[in-house]
Amino acid sequence: MSNVEFYSSNYGIFGLDVRSNLGGTIWPRGSADQYIFAGGFWFAAKKYLPDDSVPHKLVEISYNPNSGSSWFVPGRIDDGDIANQNDSNSYRTYFSSDFNKLSGIPNDLADGPNWPLWIKPADLLETGLYLGCYEYDTLNRNRENYPYGPAIISDEDVFSTYKDTDLEWFDGGIEVRKPLGYPLRLQVEQRIYSWGNDSLKDVVIIYYNIINKSEDTLFDCWFSPIYDFDIGKIPAVNASNDHSKYYNDDRTLNMAICWDDTLNVGEIVNGIMGFSYLMTPAVDSNNYLRKDKNLYLPSEQLGIRTFKNWRIEEDGYEDEDRYNILSKNNIDSAEGKGDMRIIFSTGPFNMLPGDTLRVALSIMFATPDSLIPIIPMNESKPDFTKIVELARYTQNYFYNDLVLKIEDEKKAVNNEYMLYPNPATDMINISSNNSMNIDRIELFNLLGERIIEKHDIYSSQFNLNTRQLQNGTYLVQIKSGNNIESKLLQIAR
């Protein structure tokens, strides 16, 4: 459907043609331009075993760049710990394009059970949070049980569910891993969204629900995507000229950028790739996952805390090394070059038994407008303008259209205020839908810093000058008496 061609597996590996062990993320679709060899995530935690006074540092991996393997297997922990090999239809990778979007029934009935994600009224919150709940019982996947229908969000959703409980799939197997405290007993529900329209055709969003199915509290947890990006022409990709960096100019984007240096005069310059967190954990004062709200603004979330890139020659990390890398709480400022891997972790957070970690990541592609020479003179780096604009647009879309529209949950049903135009350039109009006077308007950036405050307005309409604002995403809070409504504003010139 989209302009991004990629492989997806129900083992937590993204972008890899697992059968052939070949990189499989192409942009634009139908070309020979590869960007990602493979990727997945690392999940780190400290876990106490019986009689332990010091916890074990454990890290589970859905993609090991050193071997190409995953420690996760298809299925649900409720079915048992061992990989489920008998019900491949139920635990296959589901593509929404194979299903009727109104009924959830497969277009080819031989494909097996109905679409696995369904809308619950409690999930809607009257404001659009309908990414869907997983229905375990395939016989209940129908509109009789879910009158609101299947949860199909984008032009093509890809869903898979997998678990960490079969230790034979871990490096070293059960003899090595069980004494260390594995498995953590994590159940993963992975959703991938992609679109065919011009605005989002170069974007893929991956959304994870990671559930602690154990009876243990997992302490000082860290989550990180990990990607082996190889940018170049297939079948002879030159992986040794790739670069990556943390985009420090706008921390609200939580973004890593990757490119290569195919920069000789007369050569076609490859595109730029961005990885941007859309959702990371929000924690309380004791680092436990918050549960007091259904959704948290980026300013309330942890964001990227560690960024690291390294070359293939440094592969081979083990448990404690991996944990220490993810938890370093440091942004590597070096612009790595070579056959690179990157991690960008968020944390720390504690997970009680039954807790669910929700994380969303966008993967974006854009062409550079120009090349900016750097020293040495035979190397350059591209202009990041387009990838940054796409990241801001995607962030705005995720919160305003895909997830919740960021309205105060108690007032969302009334939707008392309008804000337009959005995106805006130099001026926005804020008006009340019911002629109620507006008392105060405050505008914040996504770090939670207040940029503009207007009070004593006492009018049902107000024009706010935004000419001085930089391009990006902002939160507008509108107050009238005891009513507070929040909306996201996009500035795009």
C-alpha positions as CSV (number, residue, x, y, z in Angstrom):
1,M,0.0,0.0,0.0
2,S,2.7,2.5,1.0
3,N,5.9,3.7,-0.7
4,V,7.9,1.6,1.8
5,E,8.5,-2.1,1.0
6,F,9.3,-4.2,4.0
7,Y,9.3,-7.7,5.5
8,S,7.6,-8.3,8.8
9,S,7.8,-11.5,11.0
10,N,6.0,-12.9,14.0
11,Y,9.3,-13.3,15.8
12,G,9.8,-9.5,16.3
13,I,12.2,-9.1,13.4
14,F,11.5,-6.2,11.1
15,G,12.7,-5.6,7.6
16,L,14.6,-8.9,7.1
17,D,13.8,-11.5,4.5
18,V,14.2,-14.2,7.1
19,R,14.0,-17.1,4.7
20,S,16.9,-15.9,2.6
21,N,18.7,-13.8,5.3
22,L,18.6,-10.8,3.0
23,G,17.8,-7.2,3.8
24,G,14.3,-6.4,2.8
25,T,13.4,-2.8,3.4
26,I,13.2,-0.9,0.1
27,W,12.3,2.7,-0.6
28,P,10.8,3.8,-2.8
29,R,8.7,0.6,-3.4
30,G,9.7,-1.3,-6.5
31,S,13.2,0.2,-6.6
32,A,16.6,-1.4,-5.8
33,D,17.3,1.0,-3.0
34,Q,17.7,-0.8,0.3
35,Y,17.8,1.0,3.6
36,I,17.4,-1.5,6.5
37,F,19.0,-4.9,6.6
38,A,17.0,-5.9,9.7
39,G,15.8,-4.6,13.1
40,G,13.8,-5.3,16.2
41,F,14.2,-4.3,19.9
42,W,16.1,-5.0,23.1
43,F,14.2,-5.1,26.4
44,A,16.4,-4.8,29.6
45,A,15.4,-5.4,33.2
46,K,16.7,-6.2,36.6
47,K,15.1,-9.3,38.2
48,Y,15.5,-10.7,41.6
49,L,15.8,-14.5,41.9
50,P,14.9,-16.3,45.2
51,D,17.4,-15.5,47.9
52,D,19.0,-12.7,45.7
53,S,20.2,-9.5,47.4
54,V,21.5,-8.2,44.1
55,P,19.3,-8.4,41.0
56,H,20.4,-10.0,37.7
57,K,20.7,-7.7,34.7
58,L,18.8,-9.4,31.9
59,V,18.2,-8.4,28.3
60,E,15.9,-10.1,25.8
61,I,16.3,-9.5,22.1
62,S,14.0,-9.7,19.2
63,Y,16.9,-9.1,16.8
64,N,20.6,-9.9,17.3
65,P,22.6,-8.0,14.7
66,N,25.5,-10.4,15.3
67,S,23.5,-13.5,14.3
68,G,20.2,-12.3,12.8
69,S,18.2,-14.3,15.4
70,S,15.4,-13.6,17.7
71,W,14.7,-15.0,21.2
72,F,10.9,-14.5,20.7
73,V,8.5,-17.0,19.1
74,P,5.0,-16.8,17.7
75,G,2.1,-17.4,20.0
76,R,0.6,-16.5,23.4
77,I,1.9,-17.4,26.8
78,D,-1.6,-18.5,27.8
79,D,-1.1,-21.5,25.4
80,G,2.1,-22.6,27.2
81,D,5.7,-21.7,27.1
82,I,6.9,-23.7,24.1
83,A,6.7,-22.2,20.6
84,N,3.2,-23.0,19.1
85,Q,3.8,-25.0,15.9
86,N,0.3,-26.4,15.6
87,D,-1.8,-23.4,15.0
88,S,0.1,-21.4,12.5
89,N,-3.0,-19.6,11.2
90,S,-4.0,-18.1,14.5
91,Y,-0.4,-16.8,15.2
92,R,0.7,-15.9,11.7
93,T,1.4,-12.3,10.7
94,Y,-1.9,-10.8,9.8
95,F,-2.2,-8.2,7.0
96,S,-5.4,-6.1,7.1
97,S,-5.6,-6.0,3.3
98,D,-6.5,-9.7,3.4
99,F,-9.7,-8.9,5.4
100,N,-13.0,-7.2,5.0
101,K,-12.6,-4.0,7.0
102,L,-16.3,-4.0,8.1
103,S,-16.6,-7.6,9.2
104,G,-13.1,-8.7,9.9
105,I,-13.6,-11.9,7.8
106,P,-10.7,-13.0,5.6
107,N,-11.3,-12.4,1.9
108,D,-10.2,-16.0,1.4
109,L,-11.9,-18.1,4.1
110,A,-9.2,-20.7,3.8
111,D,-6.8,-18.2,5.4
112,G,-8.1,-19.0,8.8
113,P,-9.6,-17.0,11.7
114,N,-10.9,-13.5,11.5
115,W,-8.9,-10.3,12.1
116,P,-7.5,-10.4,15.7
117,L,-8.0,-6.8,16.9
118,W,-11.4,-5.3,17.7
119,I,-12.8,-2.1,19.0
120,K,-14.2,-1.9,22.6
121,P,-16.3,1.1,23.5
122,A,-14.1,1.7,26.5
123,D,-11.1,2.1,24.2
124,L,-12.8,4.8,22.1
125,L,-12.9,7.4,25.0
126,E,-15.2,9.4,22.7
127,T,-12.1,10.9,21.1
128,G,-10.5,8.3,18.8
129,L,-8.3,5.9,20.9
130,Y,-9.2,2.8,19.0
131,L,-6.0,1.0,18.2
132,G,-7.9,-2.1,19.2
133,C,-7.8,-4.9,21.8
134,Y,-6.5,-8.4,21.0
135,E,-9.2,-11.1,21.0
136,Y,-7.6,-14.3,22.1
137,D,-10.6,-16.6,21.3
138,T,-10.9,-16.8,17.5
139,L,-14.6,-17.7,17.8
140,N,-15.3,-14.3,19.4
141,R,-13.8,-12.4,16.6
142,N,-17.0,-11.0,15.1
143,R,-19.4,-8.1,15.2
144,E,-21.8,-9.9,17.5
145,N,-19.3,-9.6,20.3
146,Y,-17.8,-6.3,19.0
147,P,-20.5,-4.2,17.5
148,Y,-18.1,-1.4,16.7
149,G,-16.2,-3.8,14.4
150,P,-12.6,-4.7,13.7
151,A,-9.9,-2.2,14.6
152,I,-8.2,-1.5,11.3
153,I,-6.4,1.8,11.4
154,S,-4.3,2.5,8.4
155,D,-4.4,1.6,4.7
156,E,-2.6,-1.6,5.7
157,D,-2.2,-2.8,9.3
158,V,0.2,-5.7,10.0
159,F,-0.3,-7.5,13.3
160,S,1.6,-10.3,15.1
161,T,1.8,-11.5,18.6
162,Y,4.8,-13.3,20.1
163,K,6.4,-14.4,23.4
164,D,9.7,-15.0,25.1
165,T,9.0,-18.2,27.0
166,D,10.7,-20.9,24.8
167,L,14.3,-20.8,26.1
168,E,15.5,-23.2,23.4
169,W,15.4,-20.1,21.1
170,F,17.7,-18.1,23.3
171,D,21.4,-18.0,22.7
172,G,22.9,-20.8,24.8
173,G,19.5,-22.5,25.2
174,I,17.8,-23.5,28.4
175,E,20.9,-24.8,30.2
176,V,22.6,-21.4,30.0
177,R,19.6,-19.0,30.3
178,K,17.3,-20.5,32.9
179,P,19.8,-20.2,35.8
180,L,20.3,-16.5,35.0
181,G,16.6,-15.8,35.5
182,Y,15.2,-16.1,32.0
183,P,12.6,-15.8,30.7
184,L,11.1,-12.4,31.8
185,R,7.7,-13.8,30.5
186,L,6.9,-11.0,28.1
187,Q,4.0,-11.1,25.8
188,V,4.2,-8.8,22.8
189,E,1.5,-7.5,20.6
190,Q,3.0,-5.7,17.6
191,R,1.0,-3.4,15.2
192,I,2.5,-1.9,12.1
193,Y,0.7,0.9,10.2
194,S,1.3,2.2,6.7
195,W,-0.5,4.4,4.2
196,G,-0.8,5.0,0.5
197,N,-1.6,8.7,0.6
198,D,1.0,11.3,-0.3
199,S,1.3,12.7,3.2
200,L,2.2,9.4,4.9
201,K,3.3,7.1,2.1
202,D,6.9,7.3,3.2
203,V,6.1,6.5,6.8
204,V,5.8,3.2,8.8
205,I,4.6,3.3,12.4
206,I,5.4,0.3,14.7
207,Y,3.3,0.2,17.9
208,Y,4.2,-2.3,20.7
209,N,2.2,-3.6,23.7
210,I,4.6,-5.5,25.9
211,I,2.9,-7.2,28.8
212,N,4.6,-8.5,31.9
213,K,2.9,-11.9,32.3
214,S,5.2,-13.0,35.2
215,E,4.7,-12.8,38.9
216,D,7.8,-10.7,39.3
217,T,8.3,-7.0,39.4
218,L,10.8,-6.0,36.7
219,F,13.0,-3.1,37.9
220,D,14.9,-0.5,36.1
221,C,13.7,-1.6,32.7
222,W,14.9,-0.1,29.4
223,F,13.4,-0.5,26.0
224,S,15.2,0.2,22.7
225,P,14.7,-0.4,19.0
226,I,17.9,-1.8,17.4
227,Y,18.5,-1.5,13.7
228,D,21.2,-2.6,11.3
229,F,20.7,-0.1,8.5
230,D,22.5,-0.8,5.2
231,I,21.8,2.0,2.7
232,G,22.6,1.3,-1.0
233,K,21.7,-0.5,-4.2
234,I,20.9,-4.2,-4.2
235,P,22.3,-6.7,-4.8
236,A,25.6,-5.1,-4.1
237,V,24.9,-2.9,-1.1
238,N,27.9,-1.0,0.3
239,A,27.3,-1.1,4.0
240,S,30.6,0.5,5.0
241,N,29.7,4.1,4.1
242,D,26.6,4.6,6.4
243,H,26.3,7.3,9.0
244,S,23.9,7.9,11.9
245,K,23.4,10.6,14.5
246,Y,20.9,11.7,17.2
247,Y,19.0,14.8,16.0
248,N,19.8,17.2,18.8
249,D,18.3,20.3,17.1
250,D,14.8,19.4,18.2
251,R,14.7,17.0,21.2
252,T,10.9,16.8,21.1
253,L,11.2,14.6,18.0
254,N,13.2,11.9,19.9
255,M,14.8,11.1,16.5
256,A,17.8,9.3,15.1
257,I,18.8,10.0,11.5
258,C,20.7,7.7,9.1
259,W,22.3,8.4,5.7
260,D,25.2,7.3,3.5
261,D,27.9,9.2,1.7
262,T,27.3,8.2,-1.9
263,L,28.2,11.8,-2.7
264,N,30.6,11.8,-5.6
265,V,29.7,14.3,-8.3
266,G,27.4,12.8,-10.8
267,E,26.2,10.0,-8.5
268,I,22.6,9.6,-7.4
269,V,22.4,10.5,-3.7
270,N,20.4,8.1,-1.6
271,G,17.6,9.2,0.7
272,I,17.6,9.9,4.4
273,M,16.0,7.7,7.0
274,G,14.6,8.9,10.4
275,F,13.6,6.8,13.4
276,S,11.4,8.9,15.8
277,Y,9.7,7.8,19.0
278,L,6.1,8.8,19.0
279,M,5.3,7.3,22.4
280,T,7.5,6.3,25.3
281,P,6.7,5.4,28.9
282,A,5.4,7.9,31.5
283,V,6.5,7.1,35.1
284,D,5.6,8.3,38.6
285,S,8.1,9.5,41.2
286,N,9.2,5.9,41.9
287,N,9.6,5.0,38.2
288,Y,6.6,2.8,38.1
289,L,4.5,3.0,34.9
290,R,1.8,5.6,35.4
291,K,-1.9,4.4,35.2
292,D,-3.7,7.6,36.2
293,K,-4.5,8.6,32.5
294,N,-5.2,6.8,29.3
295,L,-2.6,8.8,27.3
296,Y,0.3,11.0,28.2
297,L,1.7,13.9,26.2
298,P,5.2,13.7,24.9
299,S,6.2,16.2,27.6
300,E,5.1,13.7,30.3
301,Q,7.0,10.8,28.7
302,L,10.6,9.7,29.2
303,G,11.7,10.0,25.6
304,I,15.1,9.0,24.3
305,R,17.6,8.7,27.2
306,T,20.4,6.8,25.5
307,F,21.6,6.9,21.9
308,K,24.5,4.8,20.7
309,N,25.8,3.8,17.3
310,W,28.5,1.2,16.7
311,R,30.2,-0.7,13.8
312,I,29.8,-4.3,13.0
313,E,33.3,-5.0,14.3
314,E,32.0,-4.3,17.8
315,D,29.2,-6.8,17.7
316,G,29.1,-9.6,20.3
317,Y,27.6,-8.0,23.3
318,E,26.3,-10.2,26.1
319,D,23.7,-9.6,28.9
320,E,25.5,-7.2,31.2
321,D,27.1,-5.3,28.3
322,R,23.7,-4.9,26.6
323,Y,22.1,-3.8,29.9
324,N,24.8,-1.2,30.5
325,I,24.6,0.1,27.0
326,L,20.8,0.7,27.2
327,S,20.9,2.2,30.6
328,K,23.9,4.4,30.1
329,N,21.6,7.5,30.0
330,N,23.9,9.2,27.5
331,I,23.6,10.6,24.0
332,D,26.5,9.5,21.8
333,S,27.4,12.7,19.9
334,A,29.7,10.9,17.4
335,E,28.4,10.7,13.8
336,G,29.3,7.1,13.3
337,K,30.4,5.8,9.9
338,G,30.7,2.2,8.7
339,D,28.5,-0.8,8.8
340,M,26.5,0.6,11.6
341,R,24.0,-0.5,14.2
342,I,22.0,2.0,16.3
343,I,20.0,1.8,19.6
344,F,18.0,4.6,21.2
345,S,16.6,3.5,24.5
346,T,14.0,4.9,26.8
347,G,13.8,4.3,30.6
348,P,14.2,3.5,33.4
349,F,10.7,2.2,34.4
350,N,9.4,-0.5,36.7
351,M,6.8,-3.0,35.6
352,L,4.5,-4.7,38.1
353,P,3.0,-8.1,37.2
354,G,0.3,-7.5,34.6
355,D,1.7,-4.1,33.5
356,T,1.7,-3.2,29.8
357,L,4.5,-1.1,28.2
358,R,3.2,0.9,25.2
359,V,5.8,2.2,22.8
360,A,5.4,3.6,19.3
361,L,8.1,4.3,16.7
362,S,7.9,5.9,13.3
363,I,10.3,5.0,10.5
364,M,10.5,7.7,7.8
365,F,12.2,8.2,4.4
366,A,12.9,11.5,2.5
367,T,15.2,12.8,-0.2
368,P,17.8,15.5,0.7
369,D,17.3,18.9,-0.9
370,S,21.1,19.5,-1.0
371,L,24.4,18.4,0.4
372,I,26.3,20.3,3.0
373,P,30.1,19.9,2.7
374,I,31.9,18.9,5.8
375,I,35.6,18.1,6.5
376,P,37.2,16.1,5.0
377,M,36.2,17.6,1.7
378,N,35.5,14.3,0.0
379,E,32.6,13.7,2.5
380,S,29.3,15.5,2.9
381,K,26.1,15.1,4.8
382,P,22.7,15.8,3.5
383,D,20.2,18.6,4.4
384,F,17.9,17.2,7.1
385,T,15.0,19.6,6.4
386,K,12.6,17.2,4.7
387,I,13.0,14.3,7.2
388,V,12.5,16.8,10.1
389,E,9.4,18.2,8.5
390,L,8.1,14.6,8.0
391,A,8.8,13.7,11.6
392,R,6.9,16.7,12.8
393,Y,4.0,15.9,10.6
394,T,3.9,12.3,11.7
395,Q,4.0,13.2,15.3
396,N,1.1,15.6,14.8
397,Y,-0.9,13.0,12.9
398,F,-0.2,10.3,15.5
399,Y,-1.6,12.4,18.4
400,N,-4.3,14.4,16.6
401,D,-5.7,11.8,14.2
402,L,-4.5,8.3,15.0
403,V,-4.5,8.0,18.7
404,L,-6.5,10.4,20.8
405,K,-6.5,14.0,19.4
406,I,-5.0,15.0,22.8
407,E,-8.2,16.5,24.3
408,D,-8.8,16.6,28.0
409,E,-10.6,13.3,28.7
410,K,-13.3,14.8,30.9
411,K,-14.1,17.5,28.3
412,A,-13.4,15.6,25.1
413,V,-17.1,14.7,24.5
414,N,-18.1,18.4,24.5
415,N,-15.2,19.5,22.2
416,E,-15.9,23.0,23.3
417,Y,-13.3,24.9,21.3
418,M,-12.1,25.1,17.7
419,L,-8.5,25.8,16.6
420,Y,-7.8,26.7,13.0
421,P,-5.9,26.7,10.7
422,N,-3.9,23.7,11.8
423,P,-1.2,23.4,10.6
424,A,-0.7,27.1,10.9
425,T,1.8,29.7,9.7
426,D,1.5,33.1,11.3
427,M,-1.9,33.2,13.0
428,I,-4.4,30.8,14.5
429,N,-8.0,31.4,15.5
430,I,-9.4,29.9,18.7
431,S,-13.1,30.1,19.2
432,S,-15.7,28.6,21.5
433,N,-18.4,26.4,20.0
434,N,-21.0,27.5,22.6
435,S,-20.1,31.2,22.9
436,M,-18.5,30.6,26.2
437,N,-15.9,33.2,27.0
438,I,-12.2,32.1,26.9
439,D,-10.3,33.2,30.0
440,R,-6.8,32.1,29.4
441,I,-4.7,30.5,26.6
442,E,-1.3,28.9,27.2
443,L,1.0,27.4,24.6
444,F,3.7,24.8,25.5
445,N,6.3,23.0,23.5
446,L,6.5,19.2,23.8
447,L,9.2,19.5,26.5
448,G,6.5,21.1,28.7
449,E,8.0,24.6,28.5
450,R,5.4,27.4,28.4
451,I,6.1,29.6,25.3
452,I,3.0,31.9,25.3
453,E,0.5,32.9,27.9
454,K,-2.6,35.1,27.2
455,H,-5.0,35.8,30.1
456,D,-8.0,38.1,30.8
457,I,-9.3,37.4,27.3
458,Y,-13.0,37.2,28.2
459,S,-14.1,36.7,24.6
460,S,-15.5,33.7,22.7
461,Q,-12.9,34.1,20.0
462,F,-9.2,35.0,20.0
463,N,-6.6,35.4,17.3
464,L,-3.1,34.2,18.5
465,N,0.0,35.4,16.7
466,T,2.3,32.5,16.0
467,R,4.7,34.3,13.7
468,Q,7.6,34.0,16.2
469,L,7.2,30.2,16.7
470,Q,9.6,27.8,15.0
471,N,8.2,25.0,12.9
472,G,7.2,22.1,15.1
473,T,4.4,20.7,17.3
474,Y,3.0,22.6,20.3
475,L,0.3,22.1,22.9
476,V,-2.4,24.7,23.3
477,Q,-4.4,24.8,26.6
478,I,-7.6,26.7,26.5
479,K,-9.2,27.6,29.9
480,S,-12.6,28.9,30.7
481,G,-13.8,28.8,34.3
482,N,-13.2,25.3,35.4
483,N,-13.1,23.9,31.9
484,I,-9.7,23.0,30.4
485,E,-9.2,21.7,26.8
486,S,-5.9,20.8,25.2
487,K,-5.1,20.6,21.5
488,L,-2.0,20.0,19.5
489,L,-0.9,22.7,17.1
490,Q,1.4,22.2,14.2
491,I,3.4,25.2,12.8
492,A,4.6,24.5,9.2
493,R,5.8,27.2,6.9
